[in-house]
Amino acid sequence: DCPGHADYVKNMITGAAQMDGGILVVSAADGPMPQTREHILLARQVGVPALVVFLNKTDQVDDEELLELVEMEVR
């Protein structure tokens, strides 16, 4: 678990340096948040070899095009 708050970045880096992979959870209703990009960048910088993206709350989005846009933005 890596919270997005800036105060937790040091802890995230420490934990991520030992990870074999990560799961990035992104809300389909809200889309990627500013800290989403930071988490991806930090994971790459400390050598996390694989990230899997889970698109959460898809049941709250009725528009297929919007879901596709969120997915494309995360990619």
PyMOL Python script that loads the backbone (N, CA, C, O; Angstrom):
from pymol import cmd

cmd.read_pdbstr("""\
ATOM      1  N   ASP A   1       0.854  -1.174   0.000  1.00  0.00           N
ATOM      2  CA  ASP A   1       0.000   0.000   0.000  1.00  0.00           C
ATOM      3  C   ASP A   1       0.890   1.224   0.000  1.00  0.00           C
ATOM      4  O   ASP A   1       1.750   1.374   0.868  1.00  0.00           O
ATOM      5  N   CYS A   2       0.690   2.086  -0.958  1.00  0.00           N
ATOM      6  CA  CYS A   2       1.492   3.303  -1.067  1.00  0.00           C
ATOM      7  C   CYS A   2       0.557   4.496  -1.169  1.00  0.00           C
ATOM      8  O   CYS A   2       0.091   4.816  -2.263  1.00  0.00           O
ATOM      9  N   PRO A   3       0.273   5.159  -0.059  1.00  0.00           N
ATOM     10  CA  PRO A   3      -0.611   6.319  -0.108  1.00  0.00           C
ATOM     11  C   PRO A   3      -0.034   7.413  -0.995  1.00  0.00           C
ATOM     12  O   PRO A   3       1.177   7.490  -1.202  1.00  0.00           O
ATOM     13  N   GLY A   4      -0.910   8.246  -1.508  1.00  0.00           N
ATOM     14  CA  GLY A   4      -0.482   9.291  -2.417  1.00  0.00           C
ATOM     15  C   GLY A   4       0.031  10.545  -1.757  1.00  0.00           C
ATOM     16  O   GLY A   4       0.584  11.407  -2.441  1.00  0.00           O
ATOM     17  N   HIS A   5      -0.127  10.684  -0.474  1.00  0.00           N
ATOM     18  CA  HIS A   5       0.266  11.907   0.210  1.00  0.00           C
ATOM     19  C   HIS A   5       1.781  12.071   0.187  1.00  0.00           C
ATOM     20  O   HIS A   5       2.513  11.103   0.392  1.00  0.00           O
ATOM     21  N   ALA A   6       2.249  13.280  -0.058  1.00  0.00           N
ATOM     22  CA  ALA A   6       3.679  13.563  -0.183  1.00  0.00           C
ATOM     23  C   ALA A   6       4.479  13.157   1.048  1.00  0.00           C
ATOM     24  O   ALA A   6       5.658  12.823   0.927  1.00  0.00           O
ATOM     25  N   ASP A   7       3.873  13.176   2.219  1.00  0.00           N
ATOM     26  CA  ASP A   7       4.581  12.810   3.446  1.00  0.00           C
ATOM     27  C   ASP A   7       4.989  11.342   3.464  1.00  0.00           C
ATOM     28  O   ASP A   7       5.852  10.954   4.251  1.00  0.00           O
ATOM     29  N   TYR A   8       4.389  10.526   2.619  1.00  0.00           N
ATOM     30  CA  TYR A   8       4.654   9.090   2.622  1.00  0.00           C
ATOM     31  C   TYR A   8       5.595   8.644   1.510  1.00  0.00           C
ATOM     32  O   TYR A   8       5.846   7.448   1.365  1.00  0.00           O
ATOM     33  N   VAL A   9       6.119   9.575   0.725  1.00  0.00           N
ATOM     34  CA  VAL A   9       6.959   9.215  -0.417  1.00  0.00           C
ATOM     35  C   VAL A   9       8.203   8.452   0.033  1.00  0.00           C
ATOM     36  O   VAL A   9       8.579   7.464  -0.597  1.00  0.00           O
ATOM     37  N   LYS A  10       8.845   8.895   1.115  1.00  0.00           N
ATOM     38  CA  LYS A  10      10.047   8.210   1.598  1.00  0.00           C
ATOM     39  C   LYS A  10       9.732   6.751   1.937  1.00  0.00           C
ATOM     40  O   LYS A  10      10.490   5.851   1.575  1.00  0.00           O
ATOM     41  N   ASN A  11       8.624   6.518   2.627  1.00  0.00           N
ATOM     42  CA  ASN A  11       8.236   5.151   2.969  1.00  0.00           C
ATOM     43  C   ASN A  11       7.927   4.338   1.719  1.00  0.00           C
ATOM     44  O   ASN A  11       8.235   3.147   1.657  1.00  0.00           O
ATOM     45  N   MET A  12       7.322   4.978   0.728  1.00  0.00           N
ATOM     46  CA  MET A  12       7.008   4.266  -0.508  1.00  0.00           C
ATOM     47  C   MET A  12       8.290   3.832  -1.205  1.00  0.00           C
ATOM     48  O   MET A  12       8.391   2.700  -1.678  1.00  0.00           O
ATOM     49  N   ILE A  13       9.267   4.728  -1.268  1.00  0.00           N
ATOM     50  CA  ILE A  13      10.533   4.398  -1.927  1.00  0.00           C
ATOM     51  C   ILE A  13      11.218   3.241  -1.208  1.00  0.00           C
ATOM     52  O   ILE A  13      11.730   2.323  -1.849  1.00  0.00           O
ATOM     53  N   THR A  14      11.227   3.287   0.108  1.00  0.00           N
ATOM     54  CA  THR A  14      11.845   2.219   0.892  1.00  0.00           C
ATOM     55  C   THR A  14      11.169   0.881   0.618  1.00  0.00           C
ATOM     56  O   THR A  14      11.845  -0.126   0.411  1.00  0.00           O
ATOM     57  N   GLY A  15       9.847   0.866   0.616  1.00  0.00           N
ATOM     58  CA  GLY A  15       9.113  -0.374   0.364  1.00  0.00           C
ATOM     59  C   GLY A  15       9.216  -0.837  -1.070  1.00  0.00           C
ATOM     60  O   GLY A  15       9.356  -2.032  -1.331  1.00  0.00           O
ATOM     61  N   ALA A  16       9.149   0.103  -2.009  1.00  0.00           N
ATOM     62  CA  ALA A  16       9.154  -0.249  -3.430  1.00  0.00           C
ATOM     63  C   ALA A  16      10.491  -0.828  -3.868  1.00  0.00           C
ATOM     64  O   ALA A  16      10.544  -1.623  -4.807  1.00  0.00           O
ATOM     65  N   ALA A  17      11.564  -0.441  -3.205  1.00  0.00           N
ATOM     66  CA  ALA A  17      12.888  -0.935  -3.581  1.00  0.00           C
ATOM     67  C   ALA A  17      12.997  -2.445  -3.398  1.00  0.00           C
ATOM     68  O   ALA A  17      13.891  -3.070  -3.968  1.00  0.00           O
ATOM     69  N   GLN A  18      12.111  -3.034  -2.619  1.00  0.00           N
ATOM     70  CA  GLN A  18      12.161  -4.467  -2.347  1.00  0.00           C
ATOM     71  C   GLN A  18      11.058  -5.237  -3.079  1.00  0.00           C
ATOM     72  O   GLN A  18      10.928  -6.445  -2.881  1.00  0.00           O
ATOM     73  N   MET A  19      10.273  -4.579  -3.908  1.00  0.00           N
ATOM     74  CA  MET A  19       9.132  -5.213  -4.574  1.00  0.00           C
ATOM     75  C   MET A  19       9.537  -5.954  -5.840  1.00  0.00           C
ATOM     76  O   MET A  19      10.440  -5.535  -6.563  1.00  0.00           O
ATOM     77  N   ASP A  20       8.847  -7.067  -6.093  1.00  0.00           N
ATOM     78  CA  ASP A  20       9.001  -7.793  -7.352  1.00  0.00           C
ATOM     79  C   ASP A  20       8.002  -7.297  -8.391  1.00  0.00           C
ATOM     80  O   ASP A  20       8.166  -7.549  -9.585  1.00  0.00           O
ATOM     81  N   GLY A  21       6.980  -6.601  -7.944  1.00  0.00           N
ATOM     82  CA  GLY A  21       5.956  -6.072  -8.829  1.00  0.00           C
ATOM     83  C   GLY A  21       4.963  -5.270  -8.020  1.00  0.00           C
ATOM     84  O   GLY A  21       5.004  -5.274  -6.790  1.00  0.00           O
ATOM     85  N   GLY A  22       4.071  -4.583  -8.710  1.00  0.00           N
ATOM     86  CA  GLY A  22       3.081  -3.771  -8.017  1.00  0.00           C
ATOM     87  C   GLY A  22       1.745  -3.791  -8.727  1.00  0.00           C
ATOM     88  O   GLY A  22       1.660  -4.085  -9.919  1.00  0.00           O
ATOM     89  N   ILE A  23       0.704  -3.474  -7.975  1.00  0.00           N
ATOM     90  CA  ILE A  23      -0.645  -3.341  -8.526  1.00  0.00           C
ATOM     91  C   ILE A  23      -1.055  -1.889  -8.348  1.00  0.00           C
ATOM     92  O   ILE A  23      -1.123  -1.388  -7.226  1.00  0.00           O
ATOM     93  N   LEU A  24      -1.323  -1.226  -9.443  1.00  0.00           N
ATOM     94  CA  LEU A  24      -1.747   0.164  -9.418  1.00  0.00           C
ATOM     95  C   LEU A  24      -3.263   0.185  -9.595  1.00  0.00           C
ATOM     96  O   LEU A  24      -3.773  -0.243 -10.630  1.00  0.00           O
ATOM     97  N   VAL A  25      -3.976   0.676  -8.602  1.00  0.00           N
ATOM     98  CA  VAL A  25      -5.440   0.726  -8.649  1.00  0.00           C
ATOM     99  C   VAL A  25      -5.858   2.136  -9.047  1.00  0.00           C
ATOM    100  O   VAL A  25      -5.494   3.113  -8.391  1.00  0.00           O
ATOM    101  N   VAL A  26      -6.631   2.231 -10.136  1.00  0.00           N
ATOM    102  CA  VAL A  26      -7.097   3.516 -10.648  1.00  0.00           C
ATOM    103  C   VAL A  26      -8.617   3.481 -10.722  1.00  0.00           C
ATOM    104  O   VAL A  26      -9.196   2.536 -11.260  1.00  0.00           O
ATOM    105  N   SER A  27      -9.256   4.498 -10.188  1.00  0.00           N
ATOM    106  CA  SER A  27     -10.708   4.603 -10.226  1.00  0.00           C
ATOM    107  C   SER A  27     -11.173   4.968 -11.633  1.00  0.00           C
ATOM    108  O   SER A  27     -10.720   5.960 -12.203  1.00  0.00           O
ATOM    109  N   ALA A  28     -12.072   4.170 -12.186  1.00  0.00           N
ATOM    110  CA  ALA A  28     -12.649   4.488 -13.493  1.00  0.00           C
ATOM    111  C   ALA A  28     -13.522   5.735 -13.399  1.00  0.00           C
ATOM    112  O   ALA A  28     -13.671   6.471 -14.374  1.00  0.00           O
ATOM    113  N   ALA A  29     -14.095   5.966 -12.230  1.00  0.00           N
ATOM    114  CA  ALA A  29     -14.971   7.121 -12.035  1.00  0.00           C
ATOM    115  C   ALA A  29     -14.181   8.428 -11.971  1.00  0.00           C
ATOM    116  O   ALA A  29     -14.655   9.466 -12.432  1.00  0.00           O
ATOM    117  N   ASP A  30     -12.974   8.376 -11.397  1.00  0.00           N
ATOM    118  CA  ASP A  30     -12.179   9.596 -11.209  1.00  0.00           C
ATOM    119  C   ASP A  30     -11.014   9.708 -12.178  1.00  0.00           C
ATOM    120  O   ASP A  30     -10.517  10.807 -12.424  1.00  0.00           O
ATOM    121  N   GLY A  31     -10.575   8.589 -12.729  1.00  0.00           N
ATOM    122  CA  GLY A  31      -9.406   8.593 -13.597  1.00  0.00           C
ATOM    123  C   GLY A  31      -8.125   8.696 -12.790  1.00  0.00           C
ATOM    124  O   GLY A  31      -8.161   8.749 -11.560  1.00  0.00           O
ATOM    125  N   PRO A  32      -6.994   8.723 -13.480  1.00  0.00           N
ATOM    126  CA  PRO A  32      -5.717   8.830 -12.782  1.00  0.00           C
ATOM    127  C   PRO A  32      -5.624  10.141 -11.999  1.00  0.00           C
ATOM    128  O   PRO A  32      -6.053  11.195 -12.469  1.00  0.00           O
ATOM    129  N   MET A  33      -5.069  10.052 -10.825  1.00  0.00           N
ATOM    130  CA  MET A  33      -4.877  11.228  -9.978  1.00  0.00           C
ATOM    131  C   MET A  33      -3.442  11.726 -10.175  1.00  0.00           C
ATOM    132  O   MET A  33      -2.622  11.002 -10.741  1.00  0.00           O
ATOM    133  N   PRO A  34      -3.119  12.943  -9.724  1.00  0.00           N
ATOM    134  CA  PRO A  34      -1.744  13.447  -9.885  1.00  0.00           C
ATOM    135  C   PRO A  34      -0.687  12.497  -9.310  1.00  0.00           C
ATOM    136  O   PRO A  34       0.394  12.355  -9.881  1.00  0.00           O
ATOM    137  N   GLN A  35      -0.995  11.856  -8.195  1.00  0.00           N
ATOM    138  CA  GLN A  35      -0.010  10.969  -7.577  1.00  0.00           C
ATOM    139  C   GLN A  35       0.150   9.654  -8.343  1.00  0.00           C
ATOM    140  O   GLN A  35       1.108   8.919  -8.103  1.00  0.00           O
ATOM    141  N   THR A  36      -0.768   9.345  -9.258  1.00  0.00           N
ATOM    142  CA  THR A  36      -0.655   8.122 -10.056  1.00  0.00           C
ATOM    143  C   THR A  36       0.637   8.144 -10.863  1.00  0.00           C
ATOM    144  O   THR A  36       1.393   7.172 -10.863  1.00  0.00           O
ATOM    145  N   ARG A  37       0.885   9.239 -11.542  1.00  0.00           N
ATOM    146  CA  ARG A  37       2.111   9.375 -12.330  1.00  0.00           C
ATOM    147  C   ARG A  37       3.345   9.316 -11.433  1.00  0.00           C
ATOM    148  O   ARG A  37       4.357   8.717 -11.796  1.00  0.00           O
ATOM    149  N   GLU A  38       3.256   9.943 -10.257  1.00  0.00           N
ATOM    150  CA  GLU A  38       4.379   9.915  -9.312  1.00  0.00           C
ATOM    151  C   GLU A  38       4.680   8.487  -8.875  1.00  0.00           C
ATOM    152  O   GLU A  38       5.845   8.096  -8.795  1.00  0.00           O
ATOM    153  N   HIS A  39       3.645   7.711  -8.593  1.00  0.00           N
ATOM    154  CA  HIS A  39       3.849   6.328  -8.165  1.00  0.00           C
ATOM    155  C   HIS A  39       4.512   5.505  -9.267  1.00  0.00           C
ATOM    156  O   HIS A  39       5.405   4.703  -8.995  1.00  0.00           O
ATOM    157  N   ILE A  40       4.076   5.703 -10.504  1.00  0.00           N
ATOM    158  CA  ILE A  40       4.669   4.973 -11.627  1.00  0.00           C
ATOM    159  C   ILE A  40       6.136   5.366 -11.787  1.00  0.00           C
ATOM    160  O   ILE A  40       6.998   4.503 -11.951  1.00  0.00           O
ATOM    161  N   LEU A  41       6.414   6.650 -11.740  1.00  0.00           N
ATOM    162  CA  LEU A  41       7.783   7.143 -11.888  1.00  0.00           C
ATOM    163  C   LEU A  41       8.685   6.613 -10.777  1.00  0.00           C
ATOM    164  O   LEU A  41       9.792   6.145 -11.043  1.00  0.00           O
ATOM    165  N   LEU A  42       8.216   6.687  -9.543  1.00  0.00           N
ATOM    166  CA  LEU A  42       9.013   6.195  -8.420  1.00  0.00           C
ATOM    167  C   LEU A  42       9.256   4.688  -8.522  1.00  0.00           C
ATOM    168  O   LEU A  42      10.353   4.213  -8.228  1.00  0.00           O
ATOM    169  N   ALA A  43       8.239   3.945  -8.937  1.00  0.00           N
ATOM    170  CA  ALA A  43       8.403   2.497  -9.092  1.00  0.00           C
ATOM    171  C   ALA A  43       9.476   2.190 -10.137  1.00  0.00           C
ATOM    172  O   ALA A  43      10.300   1.296  -9.946  1.00  0.00           O
ATOM    173  N   ARG A  44       9.459   2.926 -11.228  1.00  0.00           N
ATOM    174  CA  ARG A  44      10.478   2.727 -12.268  1.00  0.00           C
ATOM    175  C   ARG A  44      11.864   3.088 -11.748  1.00  0.00           C
ATOM    176  O   ARG A  44      12.835   2.376 -12.005  1.00  0.00           O
ATOM    177  N   GLN A  45      11.952   4.195 -11.018  1.00  0.00           N
ATOM    178  CA  GLN A  45      13.246   4.671 -10.533  1.00  0.00           C
ATOM    179  C   GLN A  45      13.901   3.714  -9.547  1.00  0.00           C
ATOM    180  O   GLN A  45      15.128   3.616  -9.506  1.00  0.00           O
ATOM    181  N   VAL A  46      13.108   3.011  -8.759  1.00  0.00           N
ATOM    182  CA  VAL A  46      13.696   2.080  -7.785  1.00  0.00           C
ATOM    183  C   VAL A  46      13.766   0.654  -8.333  1.00  0.00           C
ATOM    184  O   VAL A  46      14.165  -0.266  -7.620  1.00  0.00           O
ATOM    185  N   GLY A  47      13.383   0.471  -9.585  1.00  0.00           N
ATOM    186  CA  GLY A  47      13.584  -0.813 -10.242  1.00  0.00           C
ATOM    187  C   GLY A  47      12.493  -1.850 -10.066  1.00  0.00           C
ATOM    188  O   GLY A  47      12.760  -3.047 -10.173  1.00  0.00           O
ATOM    189  N   VAL A  48      11.263  -1.416  -9.797  1.00  0.00           N
ATOM    190  CA  VAL A  48      10.160  -2.380  -9.738  1.00  0.00           C
ATOM    191  C   VAL A  48       9.961  -2.901 -11.162  1.00  0.00           C
ATOM    192  O   VAL A  48       9.658  -2.123 -12.067  1.00  0.00           O
ATOM    193  N   PRO A  49      10.131  -4.213 -11.369  1.00  0.00           N
ATOM    194  CA  PRO A  49      10.146  -4.736 -12.739  1.00  0.00           C
ATOM    195  C   PRO A  49       8.786  -4.812 -13.438  1.00  0.00           C
ATOM    196  O   PRO A  49       8.731  -4.830 -14.668  1.00  0.00           O
ATOM    197  N   ALA A  50       7.692  -4.857 -12.680  1.00  0.00           N
ATOM    198  CA  ALA A  50       6.382  -5.025 -13.326  1.00  0.00           C
ATOM    199  C   ALA A  50       5.299  -4.300 -12.541  1.00  0.00           C
ATOM    200  O   ALA A  50       5.293  -4.304 -11.310  1.00  0.00           O
ATOM    201  N   LEU A  51       4.389  -3.683 -13.272  1.00  0.00           N
ATOM    202  CA  LEU A  51       3.200  -3.059 -12.683  1.00  0.00           C
ATOM    203  C   LEU A  51       1.974  -3.587 -13.416  1.00  0.00           C
ATOM    204  O   LEU A  51       1.960  -3.674 -14.644  1.00  0.00           O
ATOM    205  N   VAL A  52       0.958  -3.935 -12.656  1.00  0.00           N
ATOM    206  CA  VAL A  52      -0.331  -4.341 -13.203  1.00  0.00           C
ATOM    207  C   VAL A  52      -1.316  -3.244 -12.832  1.00  0.00           C
ATOM    208  O   VAL A  52      -1.329  -2.783 -11.691  1.00  0.00           O
ATOM    209  N   VAL A  53      -2.134  -2.825 -13.776  1.00  0.00           N
ATOM    210  CA  VAL A  53      -3.121  -1.780 -13.501  1.00  0.00           C
ATOM    211  C   VAL A  53      -4.491  -2.419 -13.340  1.00  0.00           C
ATOM    212  O   VAL A  53      -4.928  -3.204 -14.182  1.00  0.00           O
ATOM    213  N   PHE A  54      -5.161  -2.075 -12.251  1.00  0.00           N
ATOM    214  CA  PHE A  54      -6.525  -2.534 -11.993  1.00  0.00           C
ATOM    215  C   PHE A  54      -7.440  -1.327 -12.087  1.00  0.00           C
ATOM    216  O   PHE A  54      -7.277  -0.365 -11.336  1.00  0.00           O
ATOM    217  N   LEU A  55      -8.395  -1.366 -12.996  1.00  0.00           N
ATOM    218  CA  LEU A  55      -9.364  -0.288 -13.157  1.00  0.00           C
ATOM    219  C   LEU A  55     -10.549  -0.576 -12.245  1.00  0.00           C
ATOM    220  O   LEU A  55     -11.341  -1.483 -12.501  1.00  0.00           O
ATOM    221  N   ASN A  56     -10.658   0.199 -11.192  1.00  0.00           N
ATOM    222  CA  ASN A  56     -11.635   0.017 -10.124  1.00  0.00           C
ATOM    223  C   ASN A  56     -12.888   0.864 -10.389  1.00  0.00           C
ATOM    224  O   ASN A  56     -12.822   1.846 -11.128  1.00  0.00           O
ATOM    225  N   LYS A  57     -13.995   0.502  -9.808  1.00  0.00           N
ATOM    226  CA  LYS A  57     -15.253   1.262  -9.860  1.00  0.00           C
ATOM    227  C   LYS A  57     -15.813   1.384 -11.281  1.00  0.00           C
ATOM    228  O   LYS A  57     -16.453   2.385 -11.603  1.00  0.00           O
ATOM    229  N   THR A  58     -15.582   0.390 -12.124  1.00  0.00           N
ATOM    230  CA  THR A  58     -16.114   0.448 -13.487  1.00  0.00           C
ATOM    231  C   THR A  58     -17.636   0.386 -13.500  1.00  0.00           C
ATOM    232  O   THR A  58     -18.273   0.835 -14.453  1.00  0.00           O
ATOM    233  N   ASP A  59     -18.217  -0.169 -12.441  1.00  0.00           N
ATOM    234  CA  ASP A  59     -19.677  -0.248 -12.361  1.00  0.00           C
ATOM    235  C   ASP A  59     -20.318   1.125 -12.182  1.00  0.00           C
ATOM    236  O   ASP A  59     -21.521   1.274 -12.393  1.00  0.00           O
ATOM    237  N   GLN A  60     -19.542   2.117 -11.800  1.00  0.00           N
ATOM    238  CA  GLN A  60     -20.069   3.465 -11.597  1.00  0.00           C
ATOM    239  C   GLN A  60     -20.023   4.312 -12.867  1.00  0.00           C
ATOM    240  O   GLN A  60     -20.496   5.448 -12.876  1.00  0.00           O
ATOM    241  N   VAL A  61     -19.456   3.761 -13.936  1.00  0.00           N
ATOM    242  CA  VAL A  61     -19.334   4.493 -15.198  1.00  0.00           C
ATOM    243  C   VAL A  61     -20.188   3.790 -16.245  1.00  0.00           C
ATOM    244  O   VAL A  61     -19.915   2.647 -16.610  1.00  0.00           O
ATOM    245  N   ASP A  62     -21.218   4.473 -16.725  1.00  0.00           N
ATOM    246  CA  ASP A  62     -22.141   3.885 -17.695  1.00  0.00           C
ATOM    247  C   ASP A  62     -21.674   4.047 -19.144  1.00  0.00           C
ATOM    248  O   ASP A  62     -22.170   3.358 -20.035  1.00  0.00           O
ATOM    249  N   ASP A  63     -20.739   4.939 -19.377  1.00  0.00           N
ATOM    250  CA  ASP A  63     -20.301   5.267 -20.727  1.00  0.00           C
ATOM    251  C   ASP A  63     -19.044   4.468 -21.094  1.00  0.00           C
ATOM    252  O   ASP A  63     -17.985   4.665 -20.498  1.00  0.00           O
ATOM    253  N   GLU A  64     -19.164   3.569 -22.074  1.00  0.00           N
ATOM    254  CA  GLU A  64     -18.032   2.739 -22.506  1.00  0.00           C
ATOM    255  C   GLU A  64     -16.880   3.590 -23.036  1.00  0.00           C
ATOM    256  O   GLU A  64     -15.712   3.263 -22.822  1.00  0.00           O
ATOM    257  N   GLU A  65     -17.210   4.684 -23.728  1.00  0.00           N
ATOM    258  CA  GLU A  65     -16.167   5.565 -24.261  1.00  0.00           C
ATOM    259  C   GLU A  65     -15.350   6.181 -23.142  1.00  0.00           C
ATOM    260  O   GLU A  65     -14.129   6.300 -23.250  1.00  0.00           O
ATOM    261  N   LEU A  66     -16.017   6.572 -22.069  1.00  0.00           N
ATOM    262  CA  LEU A  66     -15.316   7.152 -20.926  1.00  0.00           C
ATOM    263  C   LEU A  66     -14.378   6.122 -20.298  1.00  0.00           C
ATOM    264  O   LEU A  66     -13.251   6.450 -19.925  1.00  0.00           O
ATOM    265  N   LEU A  67     -14.840   4.880 -20.183  1.00  0.00           N
ATOM    266  CA  LEU A  67     -13.980   3.813 -19.659  1.00  0.00           C
ATOM    267  C   LEU A  67     -12.741   3.634 -20.535  1.00  0.00           C
ATOM    268  O   LEU A  67     -11.630   3.481 -20.028  1.00  0.00           O
ATOM    269  N   GLU A  68     -12.939   3.655 -21.837  1.00  0.00           N
ATOM    270  CA  GLU A  68     -11.816   3.516 -22.762  1.00  0.00           C
ATOM    271  C   GLU A  68     -10.844   4.683 -22.636  1.00  0.00           C
ATOM    272  O   GLU A  68      -9.630   4.494 -22.707  1.00  0.00           O
ATOM    273  N   LEU A  69     -11.376   5.892 -22.449  1.00  0.00           N
ATOM    274  CA  LEU A  69     -10.512   7.061 -22.282  1.00  0.00           C
ATOM    275  C   LEU A  69      -9.667   6.957 -21.017  1.00  0.00           C
ATOM    276  O   LEU A  69      -8.480   7.282 -21.029  1.00  0.00           O
ATOM    277  N   VAL A  70     -10.280   6.505 -19.928  1.00  0.00           N
ATOM    278  CA  VAL A  70      -9.538   6.335 -18.676  1.00  0.00           C
ATOM    279  C   VAL A  70      -8.451   5.280 -18.869  1.00  0.00           C
ATOM    280  O   VAL A  70      -7.318   5.462 -18.424  1.00  0.00           O
ATOM    281  N   GLU A  71      -8.796   4.183 -19.530  1.00  0.00           N
ATOM    282  CA  GLU A  71      -7.807   3.128 -19.778  1.00  0.00           C
ATOM    283  C   GLU A  71      -6.653   3.646 -20.628  1.00  0.00           C
ATOM    284  O   GLU A  71      -5.491   3.369 -20.332  1.00  0.00           O
ATOM    285  N   MET A  72      -6.965   4.392 -21.676  1.00  0.00           N
ATOM    286  CA  MET A  72      -5.922   4.942 -22.542  1.00  0.00           C
ATOM    287  C   MET A  72      -5.035   5.921 -21.780  1.00  0.00           C
ATOM    288  O   MET A  72      -3.821   5.951 -21.984  1.00  0.00           O
ATOM    289  N   GLU A  73      -5.636   6.716 -20.908  1.00  0.00           N
ATOM    290  CA  GLU A  73      -4.860   7.686 -20.137  1.00  0.00           C
ATOM    291  C   GLU A  73      -3.880   6.986 -19.196  1.00  0.00           C
ATOM    292  O   GLU A  73      -2.759   7.455 -18.999  1.00  0.00           O
ATOM    293  N   VAL A  74      -4.301   5.876 -18.623  1.00  0.00           N
ATOM    294  CA  VAL A  74      -3.429   5.132 -17.715  1.00  0.00           C
ATOM    295  C   VAL A  74      -2.283   4.476 -18.482  1.00  0.00           C
ATOM    296  O   VAL A  74      -1.158   4.410 -17.987  1.00  0.00           O
ATOM    297  N   ARG A  75      -2.566   4.000 -19.672  1.00  0.00           N
ATOM    298  CA  ARG A  75      -1.513   3.342 -20.474  1.00  0.00           C
ATOM    299  C   ARG A  75      -0.448   4.345 -20.823  1.00  0.00           C
ATOM    300  O   ARG A  75       0.527   4.002 -21.491  1.00  0.00           O
TER     301      ARG A  75
END
""", "prot")
cmd.dss("prot")
cmd.show_as("cartoon", "prot")
cmd.util.cbc("prot")
cmd.orient("prot")
